């Protein structure tokens, strides 16, 4: 599916309803999916954000296998009109025994891409899930010989600069509490070692907007999501990696050792029968 206006053009795949391309004036902003670094572009994270402990979730006392970031990103979607795609085979997952619909809607507004994912319960019991975004962006004017490849600027829900804190580190994809919180600069440089210890994860809604800036500190684009309960910033710790992911989440990876029910996972969301939940984020080009 391709959408365009007089400022931007986007392409969305039926595989994972994933944003494959965002172009303006001939410039590509979305990561190209080179498998040498990361073979995705901007996947949907559902029904798990991050990694469940030992790749396992528990629903009503039954254990199910659930891989990192869930399965929506590897599912097929079909167009159902109005720039909307719906996931096929939503009831075909033995490891997630709920009845539901998942739809992805894309809308253009000038230099802004608005992405909305709607989860609709069709089950007779309460449904529990997490949902989040994982868009990757090309670093502007990447040069492996430069010590700093750009910056990420952090803003809160009041549009104020914020120096967020990290309260957990990641070990094998799960959170391990830090003895002392670590404060990250409000304008964070991107270097070869920024992600030496995996993603930076900001909890408790500290970050509502992350702005990608070039090496001179000029804003290139921003990812806005005031409803985000957590915000991840990540790139593979590989030499020559020319992109960064800015990830708003309504969910988070498990703490190491967590063996509780899906309903009690951190930032788990509940839908009663026939209820809906919408997750919306925006990509704004500067």
Secondary structure, DSSP 8 states (H G I E B T S, - for coil): -EEE-SS-EEEE-SBTT-EEEEEETTEE-B----TTT-S-SEEEEEE-SS--GGGEEEETTEEEE--TTBSGGGSBEEEEETTEEEES-TT--TTS---EEEEEEEEEETTEEEEEEEEEE-SSS-EEEEEEEEEEEE-TT--TT-S---EEEEE-TTS-B---EEEEEEETTEEEEEEEEEE--SEEE--TTTTTTS-EEE-TT--SEEEEE-TTS-EEEEEE-TT-SEEEEE----TT--EEEEEEEES---BTT--S-GGGSTT-EEE-TT-EEEEEEEEEE-
